[in-house]
Every structure is written in C-alpha cells, then in structure tokens.
Amino acid sequence: MIRNYQDLVILLARGINQRRMYFEDHPRVIICAQEFCTGLNRLQNQDGKGKFFIGVVDGKLIHEGKYLIGPTIIGSHLNKFAQLLGCGGFLFNKGVTPGEIRTFFTFAMSQKSKLGTLEESRKLLRSKNLSTIELSPPYEDAGWFGEFLFEKRDNGQKRSQQDQKIDELMSTFQNLYSSVETAHDAGHSGQCLDLDQTRSTSEELIKATRGQVPDIMQLVKYPDYDTYTVGHSVRVAMFAVLVGKHLNLDKGLLNELGVAAMLHDVGKSRIPADILFKPSRLDERERAVMEGHPTLGAEMLLENPDASDLAIAVAWGHHRRFDLQGYPKMPWGSAESQLTHIINVCDVFEALTAIRPYKKSHTPRRAFEIMFSDSGWFCPMALSSFCSAVGMYPPGSAVKLTDGHQALVVAPSEVFDRPLIKLTHDPNQRSLPQEAQVEVNLATHSIGVKIKELILTD
C-alpha cells in the first residue's frame, strides 16, 4: 500500500534492485512497476499537480524540499543512476505506464558509464521511448526542476544538528545496506561471497556506534518493503553489535559477530521469491522449503575459505532453540555457540518488532512478553545480555512521558523500563531548542515521571 511519496520512492528503488536480479518480464518486476504506477496516479490525483519529481542533491534524494532519509539509504542505485546521467533528478509526468517504468528499471540497472552531457542523457532516454519521464538539470543549475515545481523550502540546506549527525552516518549505512544486498545478489546468482567487503562494513558499523547509538537506530528503522530480508539483516547486525559491546567482546570477535549477523540469512537468497515474499502464511510444503535457508546459508559460507567458523555456525544455527528444538534438526547433546544464541535473540526481537507483509509490528514491550513466555526458546544468558544492552525501549525510540514531554531514548539504564532519555518536545508537542534538549536518567530521576507510551512512526 503506497501511503505517501516517500513510499513511492522506496518502491522505485526496490524496482531497480529487483531488475538487477530478475529479467524485465519477471512477475516480480511487472508487479513492482504496476504498483508504482497505481500509487503514482493516486497521489497525483490527490495533490492535483500531475507531476512527481525526485530531486538528487549532494547524494541525497529530495522531494518537495524534504530530505528522504529512508529512500536515500536503500536507493543507492537510483542515486548512482542520476550521477551517471549527470542530472539533478527525475520528473514523472501523468500517464506514465508500467511498461515505461520497467524500461526505466532496466535502463537504471544497465547504465555503467557516465555520459558526457545532460542533452546526451536526454537523447538516450528518448531513444528508449521514455517520453513521460524527464531528466532535470543538476541542482546547482538555474533550471533545476525543483525550483519550478515546488517551493524551495530548505532543499537540504538548513540542516538541524540532528540532521547533520544523520548526514555523517549516512555513508556508513548506505555501505551496510549495500554490503548485505551484494551478498544476497551473489547468493542468488551463484557467485562467491565477498567477505572482505562484509568485514570492512562491519568495522564501519562498530566505529559508528561510538556514542551515536540513538542516531544509528533512527536510521535503521526505515522500511524497505519486500526487500526486508536486507533491512532485517542490517537491524540484526546493529543489535548484535550493541550486545557484543555490552559483553566487552574483543575487537576481532566483535567484528566477526557483526559479519555473522549481516550474513545470517544469506541462505534466503536461494529461496524462490514466490515463497520468500509471500504476503500470507506459508503452507506445509512452502514452510519446508523456507526452513532450508539455514543449511543453504551455511553451505554458501563453507564454499568460501575466508568464512569464519562463527559466521558458518550462525547461518546454520540461528533458528535453533535453546532446548535444541527448531531447525535444522540435530542430535541432542550437540554443542552450540553462545554467540549463535545471541544472534537468535536479536533475530527474533527484530522480526517481532518489524512490519511484515503478513503482520503488524509488536511494541518492544509486547515482543519481550512473547519472548519471555517460552522458557525453552532462548539461552538465558543471551536473553539477559540482550535485555541489558537494549532495555525495554531500544535506543533511538521516540517516547511520550507521563508529564506530556516527548523524548528520544539514548541508552538503557540499570532499571529495565526507565532508560536514559533526551527531551525533544514540550508538553504542547513543540520542538525544544537544542540547548533545552537535556538528557534525563529516568532510573535516578526523583520526580515521578515515567514513559507513558512508545511513539510509533511510519
């Protein structure tokens, strides 16, 4: 369901990613193009403009002067396409057809070299019969389409301190998404995994967590629709690194934990798409196929001499329960890695709190209730470590307090449901100035203020 223009940009980015894996007439590519055109037509009718413009400014995707953080993170191929064409964005006019969008996907996927001039790029676009799509001059040029179609507003220039922090982390998270996506693409096409790239990205993630956990968790919350296998692995890696740091793992082991978390679901790249992305519950046959992904992932890693024992163990055992149930089946009494148990906890928590095509997300509180209700599911040490590292409200969560203030969770505290927070809005929901955004440890706060509810965001 396309709710807004941000969803539409994510869908466009997803289509380019899908076209990299499938042929142009593949059902998934066809459906993606149809959904884009249906959503575009509906939103254009609602706003009355009849035009939809995605601007590209300094490596960021822009719409109506607003910086689209989520689409920028996962839309690296769309961004790169604009750079190769030397343009400042794409204008979609009313009447664009699914066939044209599929051609656009193919064009974006296949263009490898930078063209000489914007006019040369426009000529190439016309040669592909993409008459309803126009290329904008670069942002620095006076003819940039965003100047004429919409109010300029800030267009990414007036940046808050929080926005600037996110800018600093953007490259890390683009690399993180790209690394996981590349691994899944390699698995899908039968190629060898590039573990050097994955280790380098894991190192970037570890460095990025130094004192910036709330900002990082704000970034990883963005949806990526049916590419959620990639986003899921990114978020599991984030949780795993937080737990690993809480346990004071040495640098080398922490890095391998991040790599293992990023690749724990790589076996899904060899699961048929109609099963992997099915929007309803799987039948018995489909579930049996899906439950083969841990074995497939372990086999892919075993083929690579650079794969660590930990990465192989996690790929194979992340759906194993502490009571040795789950899958794949194995004999009683077999030893399992404690770090695999940690990934198991991170994996389940992320799945419970994330939106899926077949379910709504649970709040962290409800997720913990479900996880604690089954005594045989998790290793007690792993679950306890996760709770201590993440808390009732994970860092980056937006919350409302009983006195009406809104806040951002900074870190867990010694009291599970009373974290360290930073005030962001007053009781009238007005944004507080930077100097008034003070940190408060609710565990030691003498006034009887507590968290009333989690503020859910799209």
Summary of the structure (lengths in Angstrom):
residues: 458
radius of gyration: 22.9
end to end distance: 12.5
largest distance: 70.6
contacts: 1480
relative contact order: 0.08
helix: 53%
strand: 11%
